[in-house]
Amino acid sequence: MSATSRNPACTLHLEDGWQAVIVDGTSRPADPPGVDLGARLARAYAAKYRDRGYEPKPDAWEGPGAGGLVLFTPTTAVAWFDFPTDVTRFRFPSNSERAKACHAVQPDAPTVGGRNARRSDRSGSGSPATAISSG
């Protein structure tokens, strides 16, 4: 049994403490992704880790346990690129909140890709995150 099966809470972050993105959420074991996605994953891993001797094959994530592949669902995040002047926290809506939002379209709300915009930051990415404080 993997650690994420016993406790799905996890945190992902970048290695740089001055320009940071820290995301909290939950994970669960993934289903095998198929050979097409497996090939894309294998190329990405080989590009990054080939010099360390790691070159997975496209079928490395097939079979029981999907080769350790997990699905991550973010719940909150904090990010900054010019600490402490631009620290921003984000809250990602749950599946039930997203379902409710699909039924409650606000006619005057800004839209991104045909959906109500859910994030107010400088990126304009239309990510389904809500900024809950900004520096």
Number of C-alpha atoms within 10 A of each C-alpha: 6 11 9 14 11 9 11 15 17 15 15 13 14 11 10 9 12 13 13 17 19 16 22 19 16 17 19 17 17 16 17 20 19 15 16 11 14 19 18 12 19 21 17 14 15 17 12 12 13 13 9 8 8 13 17 18 15 18 19 20 24 17 12 10 15 17 16 14 17 16 11 19 18 21 17 19 22 19 19 19 15 11 13 10 10 13 17 18 20 22 20 21 17 12 10 9 10 13 11 11 15 12 8 10 11 12 8 7 11 11 13 14 7 7 15 19 18 20 19 17 15 6 8 10 11 16 14 17 20 18 18 14 13 15 10
